[in-house]
Amino acid sequence: MTVIEQILEGINKGRAMYGSVHGSLAPADEIRGSETCELCLGDNLEYMRQLIGRGYTGAFSLIYIDPPFFTRSSFNASVNVKDAGGASHKVHHLAYDDKFDRSLEYYIENMTVRILMMKELLANDGLMWIHLDWHSSHYVKLVLDELMGEKNFVNEIIWQYKSGGSGKRHFARKHDTILVYSKTPKYRINVPKEKSYNRDRKPYRFRGVAEYKDEGGWYTLVNMKDVWSIDMVGRTSAERTGYATQKPLELMKRIIEASTSEGDLVGDFFCGSGSLPEAAHMLRRRWIACDSEELAAAMSRRRMKKAGADFIFTRLEESRRCSGRADIEVLSKDVLEDGRSLYKCRLRDFVPDIDTGSIQMKDRGHVEEALKADRLQFADHVMIDPDYDGSFESRYIFDAGADSISFISGGNFAAVVVDSFGREYPAEIIG
C-alpha cells in the first residue's frame, strides 16, 4: 500500500476500534469522584475508557502527549550503582521501544483511537498538544485534521534546541514539532509576550509604542512567536532523571500557562518520567497522568513525591510476578483514638530479580558487583496502600532506605517495593 493508503486504512481501523471501545462503556457516574491528582500504570486506552466511565468527559482543560515518534528505535534510561569499594557506576538499561515494526498503518491506527478518546475527555474550550518530530509529525497532522477538524488547528509550535542529531548528509536536526488543536472555535489561550529588539537596537520613538532597554539594546514587547528556543535537559541539570526522552520543565510550564488557569485539570497519557505532572503541580493545576512502562511510572512517582505532590497511584493490572523477594518488618504499632493504628516499619531484606537482558552488555558486570556489595541499594522506594481491599492503590510513598516508614492504617495494609529499574515486588509483612 502507498503511504496515503496506509494512513487512511489506519484511521478507519482506529475509528472502528474507538467505536468498539466506546460502545462497551456503561453510563458515566454523575460525580467524578476524588479531585486528588492521579498517576496510573497501564494501557492509556483502557485508562481513558475508565476515566470516561467515571464521568471525566469534557473535564480536561489541557491534554498534552509526547507519544512514540515512529522512530523504529529503542530508548534507554540510566541508574547509578555502587560496588564494594563505594565507587559509583552509571548503568544504562531499556526504557521503552518505539519500533512499531508492524507498519505505518498500525501506528496511525493506535494514534487515531487514542486521539478520539482524548477528544472526548477534552473540554469544549480546551487545547490538545501533540508533541512529535520529523519522523511522524506530517503523518499525524493529517490524522488530526481529519479527527479534530482542519478549522480547529491552532498552531504548529517549533521547539528548537541545541543538542540533537547531526550528520554529513543532512542539516542538523535540532527541533521537535508540537501540533496544537482545539475541540471548538471557543478555546482558551493566553499568548505570552516576548522581547522584539529594534533594528540596530536603537529606539524607534513611535507614538503610542512602549519601548524598553536592557543590556542587549532597545526592544518592544510582542506576542510570542511559534518558534521556542528552550534548552533540553542537560546532563548536569538538577531536574534530570536519566530518562532518555525527558522534556524540560520550562517547556511544560509554557504550555500549561498558555492553556489553563490555577485549579484546572490537565492530562498526560504518555507521561514518561513525569515532566508535565511536575510542572502542573508547581503551577497549582490538578493533573492525571498515565504510562504503560513500569520504569516511567516509577520515575514519575519518585519525582512527584520529591516535589511534595499529593496524589494516588494505581495500576490497571496486577504487577508482573518476579522471582525476587521483599520483606517489610513492622517495628511498632500504636493504636489511635479512632481505632486505627500508627505503624512504623522498615525494609528488612530485598532480593531483586534483575532483568539483565534489558541492561547494556558493558554495564552488566557493574550490576553483578553491586548486587554482591549491597543488594538493598537496588530498592528505590516503597509504596503503601493503608486500606488494601485486593486492588492495590498507593497513597504513601517512602524512600526504601528510610530508617522508619510511618503511616496510619486500619490494619489491612499492603506494601510494594520498587527497584531501581521500575519493577515491583509485593512485600511480605513481618511482625
C-alpha positions as CSV (number, residue, x, y, z in Angstrom):
1,M,0.0,0.0,0.0
2,T,1.1,3.6,-0.6
3,V,1.7,5.9,2.4
4,I,-1.7,7.7,1.9
5,E,-3.5,4.3,1.7
6,Q,-1.8,3.2,4.9
7,I,-2.8,6.4,6.7
8,L,-6.5,6.1,5.5
9,E,-6.6,2.5,6.5
10,G,-5.1,3.3,9.9
11,I,-7.7,6.0,10.5
12,N,-10.5,3.7,9.5
13,K,-9.3,0.9,11.8
14,G,-8.7,3.3,14.7
15,R,-12.2,4.7,14.3
16,A,-13.6,1.1,14.3
17,M,-11.6,0.4,17.5
18,Y,-12.9,3.5,19.2
19,G,-16.4,2.6,18.3
20,S,-16.0,-0.8,19.8
21,V,-14.4,0.5,23.0
22,H,-16.8,3.4,23.4
23,G,-19.8,1.1,22.7
24,S,-18.9,-1.0,25.7
25,L,-19.0,1.9,28.2
26,A,-21.5,2.0,30.9
27,P,-23.3,5.3,31.7
28,A,-20.9,7.7,33.4
29,D,-21.3,8.3,37.1
30,E,-22.9,11.6,38.0
31,I,-19.9,12.5,40.2
32,R,-16.3,12.2,39.0
33,G,-15.2,11.2,42.4
34,S,-11.9,12.2,44.0
35,E,-10.3,15.5,42.9
36,T,-7.0,14.2,44.0
37,C,-4.3,14.0,41.4
38,E,-3.7,10.6,39.9
39,L,-0.9,8.5,38.3
40,C,-1.7,5.3,36.6
41,L,0.4,2.4,35.3
42,G,-1.3,0.7,32.4
43,D,-2.5,1.0,28.8
44,N,-3.7,4.5,28.3
45,L,-6.5,3.4,26.0
46,E,-8.1,1.4,28.8
47,Y,-7.4,4.1,31.4
48,M,-9.0,6.8,29.2
49,R,-12.0,4.5,28.8
50,Q,-12.3,4.2,32.6
51,L,-12.0,7.9,33.0
52,I,-14.9,8.5,30.6
53,G,-16.9,5.9,32.6
54,R,-16.0,7.8,35.8
55,G,-17.5,11.0,34.4
56,Y,-14.4,12.8,33.1
57,T,-15.9,13.6,29.7
58,G,-15.1,17.2,28.8
59,A,-13.2,17.7,32.1
60,F,-9.6,18.4,30.8
61,S,-8.6,22.0,30.0
62,L,-5.4,20.7,28.6
63,I,-4.2,17.4,27.2
64,Y,-0.6,17.1,26.3
65,I,1.0,13.9,25.0
66,D,4.6,13.0,24.0
67,P,3.8,9.7,22.2
68,P,6.2,7.4,20.3
69,F,7.5,9.2,17.3
70,F,7.6,6.1,14.9
71,T,11.4,6.3,15.1
72,R,11.9,2.5,14.9
73,S,14.4,2.8,17.8
74,S,14.9,1.9,21.4
75,F,15.5,4.4,24.2
76,N,17.4,4.0,27.4
77,A,17.4,5.3,30.9
78,S,20.2,5.2,33.5
79,V,20.7,4.5,37.2
80,N,23.8,4.7,39.4
81,V,25.0,1.6,41.4
82,K,27.9,1.3,43.8
83,D,30.5,-1.5,44.0
84,A,32.1,-2.9,47.2
85,G,34.6,-0.1,47.2
86,G,32.0,2.6,47.1
87,A,32.7,3.6,43.5
88,S,29.6,4.7,41.6
89,H,28.9,3.4,38.1
90,K,26.2,4.5,35.6
91,V,24.1,1.6,34.3
92,H,22.2,2.1,31.1
93,H,19.0,0.0,30.5
94,L,16.0,-0.1,28.2
95,A,13.3,2.5,29.0
96,Y,10.9,1.7,26.1
97,D,10.8,0.6,22.5
98,D,9.5,2.8,19.7
99,K,9.9,0.3,16.9
100,F,6.3,-0.2,15.6
101,D,7.7,-3.0,13.3
102,R,4.3,-3.8,12.0
103,S,3.6,-0.8,9.8
104,L,2.8,2.9,9.5
105,E,-0.9,1.7,9.3
106,Y,-0.6,0.1,12.8
107,Y,1.0,3.3,14.2
108,I,-1.8,5.5,12.7
109,E,-4.5,3.1,14.0
110,N,-3.1,3.4,17.5
111,M,-2.8,7.1,17.4
112,T,-6.3,7.5,15.9
113,V,-8.2,5.7,18.6
114,R,-6.3,7.5,21.4
115,I,-6.8,10.9,19.8
116,L,-10.6,10.2,19.6
117,M,-10.6,9.2,23.3
118,M,-8.7,12.4,24.2
119,K,-11.1,14.5,22.2
120,E,-13.9,13.1,24.3
121,L,-12.1,14.0,27.5
122,L,-11.1,17.5,26.3
123,A,-13.2,20.4,27.5
124,N,-15.0,22.4,24.8
125,D,-12.7,25.4,25.5
126,G,-9.6,23.1,25.9
127,L,-6.5,22.6,23.9
128,M,-4.7,19.4,22.8
129,W,-1.0,19.5,22.3
130,I,0.7,16.6,20.4
131,H,4.5,16.5,20.7
132,L,6.3,14.8,17.7
133,D,9.3,15.2,15.5
134,W,10.2,14.8,11.8
135,H,9.6,11.0,11.9
136,S,5.8,11.3,12.2
137,S,4.5,14.9,12.6
138,H,3.4,15.1,9.0
139,Y,1.5,11.8,9.2
140,V,-0.2,12.7,12.5
141,K,-1.2,16.2,11.3
142,L,-3.3,14.5,8.6
143,V,-4.9,12.4,11.2
144,L,-5.6,15.4,13.5
145,D,-7.0,17.4,10.6
146,E,-9.4,14.5,9.9
147,L,-10.4,13.8,13.6
148,M,-10.3,17.3,15.2
149,G,-11.1,19.3,12.0
150,E,-8.9,21.5,9.9
151,K,-10.6,24.6,11.2
152,N,-9.6,23.6,14.8
153,F,-5.9,23.7,14.0
154,V,-4.4,26.4,16.3
155,N,-0.6,26.2,15.9
156,E,2.4,24.4,14.9
157,I,5.0,25.1,17.6
158,I,8.6,24.5,16.8
159,W,10.7,23.6,19.8
160,Q,14.3,24.5,19.0
161,Y,17.2,23.2,21.0
162,K,21.0,23.0,20.7
163,S,21.6,19.3,21.2
164,G,20.4,16.5,19.0
165,G,21.4,14.7,15.8
166,S,23.8,15.8,13.1
167,G,25.3,14.3,10.0
168,K,27.2,14.9,6.8
169,R,24.3,14.1,4.5
170,H,21.6,16.4,6.1
171,F,21.3,19.6,8.1
172,A,21.5,19.0,11.8
173,R,18.1,18.1,13.2
174,K,17.6,20.5,16.1
175,H,13.8,20.8,16.7
176,D,10.6,19.0,17.6
177,T,7.1,19.8,16.4
178,I,4.1,20.4,18.7
179,L,0.7,20.4,17.0
180,V,-2.0,22.3,18.8
181,Y,-5.7,21.7,18.2
182,S,-8.9,22.8,19.8
183,K,-12.2,21.0,20.1
184,T,-14.3,24.0,19.2
185,P,-13.7,27.5,18.0
186,K,-14.2,28.8,21.5
187,Y,-10.9,27.7,23.0
188,R,-8.9,29.5,25.7
189,I,-5.4,30.6,25.1
190,N,-3.1,33.1,26.8
191,V,-0.3,34.1,24.4
192,P,2.6,35.5,26.4
193,K,4.7,38.4,25.4
194,E,8.4,38.3,24.4
195,K,11.1,40.8,23.5
196,S,11.5,42.0,20.0
197,Y,14.7,44.0,19.6
198,N,14.5,47.1,17.4
199,R,16.6,47.4,14.2
200,D,20.2,48.3,15.2
201,R,19.0,48.0,18.8
202,K,18.1,51.7,18.8
203,P,14.8,53.4,20.0
204,Y,12.1,53.9,17.4
205,R,10.2,56.6,19.4
206,F,6.9,55.8,17.7
207,R,3.9,57.5,19.3
208,G,1.9,55.1,21.5
209,V,4.5,52.3,21.3
210,A,6.1,51.4,24.6
211,E,9.9,50.7,24.3
212,Y,12.3,49.2,26.8
213,K,16.0,48.9,27.2
214,D,18.3,46.2,28.6
215,E,21.9,45.1,28.1
216,G,21.0,44.0,24.5
217,G,19.5,47.3,23.5
218,W,16.1,48.8,22.9
219,Y,13.1,46.5,22.3
220,T,9.3,46.3,22.3
221,L,7.0,43.5,23.7
222,V,5.2,41.4,21.1
223,N,3.1,38.3,21.1
224,M,5.3,35.2,21.4
225,K,6.2,33.6,18.1
226,D,5.7,29.9,17.2
227,V,9.4,29.1,17.4
228,W,10.5,28.4,21.0
229,S,14.2,28.2,21.9
230,I,14.4,26.2,25.1
231,D,17.4,24.1,26.1
232,M,16.9,20.4,26.5
233,V,17.5,18.8,30.0
234,G,21.3,18.8,30.3
235,R,23.4,16.0,31.8
236,T,24.2,18.1,34.8
237,S,20.7,19.7,35.2
238,A,19.1,19.3,38.6
239,E,15.8,18.2,37.0
240,R,17.5,15.4,35.1
241,T,16.0,11.9,35.9
242,G,18.1,9.8,33.5
243,Y,15.1,9.1,31.2
244,A,16.2,9.4,27.6
245,T,13.3,11.5,26.2
246,Q,12.7,13.7,29.3
247,K,11.2,17.1,28.4
248,P,12.3,20.3,30.2
249,L,10.0,21.8,32.8
250,E,10.3,25.2,31.1
251,L,8.6,23.8,28.0
252,M,5.9,22.1,30.1
253,K,5.2,25.3,32.1
254,R,4.9,27.4,29.0
255,I,2.3,25.0,27.5
256,I,0.3,24.8,30.8
257,E,0.3,28.6,31.4
258,A,-0.8,29.2,27.8
259,S,-3.8,26.8,28.1
260,T,-5.0,26.8,31.7
261,S,-5.7,28.6,34.9
262,E,-5.0,27.6,38.5
263,G,-7.1,24.7,39.6
264,D,-7.8,23.4,36.0
265,L,-7.3,19.8,35.2
266,V,-4.5,18.7,32.8
267,G,-3.8,15.3,31.4
268,D,-0.8,13.4,30.0
269,F,-1.4,9.9,28.8
270,F,2.2,9.2,27.7
271,C,3.8,10.8,30.8
272,G,7.3,9.2,30.7
273,S,9.3,10.5,33.6
274,G,6.6,12.9,34.7
275,S,7.7,16.4,33.4
276,L,4.1,17.6,32.8
277,P,2.7,16.4,36.1
278,E,5.6,18.1,38.0
279,A,5.1,21.4,36.1
280,A,1.3,21.2,36.7
281,H,2.0,20.7,40.5
282,M,4.3,23.7,40.5
283,L,1.7,25.8,38.8
284,R,-1.2,24.6,41.1
285,R,-3.1,22.7,38.4
286,R,-4.7,19.3,39.0
287,W,-3.3,16.5,36.9
288,I,-4.0,13.0,35.8
289,A,-1.2,11.0,34.1
290,C,-0.6,7.5,32.8
291,D,2.2,5.4,31.2
292,S,2.4,1.8,30.3
293,E,6.0,1.3,31.3
294,E,6.9,0.3,34.9
295,L,10.1,2.4,34.7
296,A,8.2,5.5,33.7
297,A,5.7,5.1,36.4
298,A,8.4,4.5,39.0
299,M,10.3,7.7,37.9
300,S,7.1,9.7,37.9
301,R,6.2,8.5,41.4
302,R,9.7,9.3,42.8
303,R,9.6,12.7,41.1
304,M,6.2,13.7,42.3
305,K,7.0,12.6,45.9
306,K,10.1,14.7,45.8
307,A,8.0,17.7,44.6
308,G,5.7,17.2,47.6
309,A,2.6,16.4,45.5
310,D,-0.5,14.8,47.0
311,F,-1.6,12.0,44.6
312,I,-2.9,8.5,44.2
313,F,-1.0,5.8,42.3
314,T,-3.0,2.9,40.8
315,R,-2.4,0.3,38.2
316,L,-4.8,-1.3,35.7
317,E,-3.4,-4.8,36.2
318,E,-1.6,-6.7,38.9
319,S,2.2,-6.2,38.8
320,R,4.2,-8.8,36.9
321,R,5.3,-11.6,39.1
322,C,9.1,-12.0,39.5
323,S,11.3,-14.3,41.5
324,G,12.6,-11.7,43.8
325,R,11.6,-11.0,47.4
326,A,10.9,-8.0,49.6
327,D,10.4,-8.2,53.4
328,I,8.8,-5.3,55.4
329,E,9.3,-5.5,59.1
330,V,6.8,-3.9,61.5
331,L,8.8,-2.0,64.1
332,S,5.9,-0.7,66.2
333,K,2.1,-0.4,66.2
334,D,0.4,2.4,68.3
335,V,-3.4,2.3,68.5
336,L,-5.0,5.7,68.0
337,E,-8.3,7.1,69.4
338,D,-10.2,6.4,66.2
339,G,-9.3,2.7,66.3
340,R,-6.7,2.9,63.6
341,S,-3.0,2.5,64.3
342,L,0.2,4.3,63.6
343,Y,2.6,1.8,62.1
344,K,6.4,2.2,61.9
345,C,8.1,-0.2,59.5
346,R,11.4,-0.7,57.6
347,L,12.6,-2.6,54.6
348,R,14.4,-5.6,56.3
349,D,15.5,-7.6,53.2
350,F,15.4,-7.3,49.5
351,V,16.4,-9.7,46.8
352,P,15.8,-8.1,43.4
353,D,15.1,-10.0,40.2
354,I,17.2,-8.1,37.8
355,D,16.4,-8.5,34.1
356,T,20.0,-8.4,32.7
357,G,18.6,-8.7,29.1
358,S,17.5,-5.0,29.3
359,I,20.9,-3.8,30.5
360,Q,23.6,-2.8,28.1
361,M,26.3,-5.5,27.9
362,K,29.1,-3.2,29.1
363,D,27.2,-2.4,32.3
364,R,26.2,-5.9,33.4
365,G,29.4,-6.5,35.3
366,H,28.7,-3.4,37.4
367,V,25.3,-4.7,38.3
368,E,26.7,-8.1,39.4
369,E,29.3,-6.4,41.5
370,A,26.7,-4.0,43.1
371,L,24.4,-7.0,43.9
372,K,27.3,-8.7,45.8
373,A,28.2,-5.5,47.6
374,D,24.7,-4.4,48.8
375,R,21.5,-5.7,47.2
376,L,19.4,-3.3,49.3
377,Q,20.8,-0.4,47.1
378,F,18.6,-1.7,44.3
379,A,15.4,-0.9,46.3
380,D,14.3,2.6,45.2
381,H,11.1,3.3,47.0
382,V,8.2,1.6,49.0
383,M,4.5,2.1,48.3
384,I,1.9,1.6,51.0
385,D,-1.8,1.0,50.5
386,P,-3.2,1.7,54.0
387,D,-6.7,0.3,53.2
388,Y,-5.9,-2.6,51.0
389,D,-9.0,-4.4,49.6
390,G,-7.4,-6.7,47.0
391,S,-6.8,-3.9,44.5
392,F,-3.6,-2.0,45.3
393,E,-3.8,1.8,45.4
394,S,-0.9,3.7,46.9
395,R,-1.4,6.8,49.0
396,Y,2.0,6.7,50.7
397,I,5.4,6.6,49.0
398,F,8.7,6.4,51.0
399,D,12.4,6.1,50.3
400,A,13.3,2.4,50.6
401,G,16.4,3.3,52.7
402,A,14.4,5.2,55.3
403,D,15.1,4.2,58.9
404,S,11.3,4.3,59.6
405,I,8.3,4.1,57.2
406,S,5.4,5.6,59.1
407,F,1.7,5.5,58.1
408,I,-1.8,5.2,59.6
409,S,-3.9,2.2,58.7
410,G,-7.0,0.3,60.0
411,G,-4.8,-2.8,59.9
412,N,-5.4,-4.2,56.4
413,F,-2.5,-2.7,54.5
414,A,-0.2,-3.8,51.7
415,A,3.3,-2.8,50.7
416,V,5.1,-2.9,47.3
417,V,8.8,-2.4,46.9
418,V,10.1,-0.9,43.6
419,D,13.6,-1.5,42.4
420,S,15.9,0.9,40.5
421,F,14.6,-0.4,37.1
422,G,10.9,0.1,38.0
423,R,10.0,-3.5,38.7
424,E,7.5,-4.0,41.6
425,Y,7.7,-6.6,44.4
426,P,4.7,-7.2,46.6
427,A,6.2,-7.3,50.1
428,E,5.9,-9.9,52.8
429,I,4.8,-8.2,56.1
430,I,6.8,-9.5,59.1
431,G,6.0,-8.9,62.7
